[in-house]
Every structure is written in C-alpha cells, then in structure tokens.
Amino acid sequence: MALTNYGLYTWGHSKYGQCGHGSTLDSKRPCLVKALAGVNVIDISAGRYHSLAWTLMEASGHGALGSMGSWAMMI
C-alpha cells in the first residue's frame, strides 16, 4: 500500500480482495483504489489478509461514558 497526494495505491496478492480493487486478481504493479478516489484518507494499515484505510468515523447516539469515542459532553 502507498498513500500519495494522488490517492491510495495497492498491489500484491488479493485472494481475499485485500487490494480493494473489487476483484481477487493479484496485481504486480501499484493500482489506484478507485473506490477511494477523492476521499481524504488519513492513514493506512495492512495485514496478510486485509487492508484498512482510515477515512472518516462518525457516530451518533447517547454518548454516555465515552461510548461515542469522546468523553466530551454536549449541553
């Protein structure tokens, strides 16, 4: 995986779709992950059978005891 100013690129084995190109075909060269084109990717991480792209996390609900990922309380 490589995160550039132009987008997220992945390559390698993709038996489980971990390259994020919508197929299980392996890729020998870096290919743009089109599903994330124009999306602000904050960070990336990869494992043997998965790839993660951190884009935006949103939550809604009560938020008691930090359950919404924030200890801030709205009044």
BELPE-V549944 format. One record per run of one state. SS is the DSSP state (h for helix, s for strand, l for the rest). FROM is the first residue (numbers start at 1). LEN is the number of residues. If there is no record, write none. Layout:
BEGIN
[[SS FROM LEN] [SS FROM LEN]]
END
This chain:
BEGIN
[[l 1 1] [s 2 3] [l 5 2] [s 7 6] [l 13 14] [s 27 6] [l 33 1] [h 34 3] [l 37 6] [s 43 4] [l 47 4] [s 51 4] [l 55 9] [h 64 3] [l 67 9]]
END
